[in-house]
């Protein structure tokens, strides 16, 4: 599987950096920012704060679902 287009985040449980996020869902925060929530493929939950361009690009690429 090509993970180059996936959203990359830090996994708190395994302490790994730049882990591809599976099952990502992008939503808006109360202040208007964007946050992606998902898992690392092993069941460990992850989240990442995104810019508007990166969030909309991930939705357009099909690597994340839109929740707003």
C-alpha positions in Angstrom: 0.0 0.0 0.0 1.3 3.4 -0.9 1.3 5.6 2.2 3.0 8.6 0.7 -0.3 10.6 0.5 -1.5 9.6 4.0 -1.6 12.1 6.8 1.5 11.6 9.0 1.3 12.1 12.8 3.1 11.3 16.0 1.9 8.1 17.9 1.9 8.8 21.6 1.7 5.1 22.6 4.6 3.8 20.5 6.6 7.1 20.5 7.1 6.9 16.7 7.2 10.0 14.4 5.7 10.4 10.9 3.4 7.4 11.2 0.8 7.1 8.4 -2.7 7.7 9.7 -5.3 5.1 8.7 -9.1 5.7 8.8 -8.5 9.5 9.1 -11.5 11.8 9.7 -10.9 15.5 9.3 -13.1 17.9 11.4 -13.1 21.5 12.3 -12.2 22.8 15.8 -14.2 25.3 17.7 -11.7 28.1 16.7 -11.9 27.2 13.0 -8.8 25.0 12.6 -8.6 21.5 11.3 -7.9 18.3 13.1 -7.5 14.8 11.8 -8.3 11.8 14.0 -7.5 8.2 13.1 -5.4 5.2 14.0 -2.0 3.8 13.0 -3.3 0.5 11.5 -2.6 -1.3 14.8 -5.4 0.1 16.8 -3.5 3.0 18.5 -5.4 6.2 18.2 -3.7 9.3 16.8 -4.6 12.9 16.0 -2.9 15.8 14.2 -3.6 19.5 13.7 -3.6 20.4 10.0 -3.6 23.6 8.0 -6.6 24.3 5.8 -4.7 23.4 2.6 -3.4 20.1 3.9 -6.8 19.1 5.3 -8.6 19.9 2.1 -5.9 18.1 0.1 -6.2 14.9 2.2 -10.0 15.0 1.7 -9.6 15.5 -2.1 -7.0 12.7 -2.3 -9.4 10.3 -0.6 -7.1 9.5 2.3 -9.4 11.2 4.8 -13.2 11.6 5.3 -14.8 15.0 5.8 -16.7 15.5 9.1 -17.8 19.1 8.9 
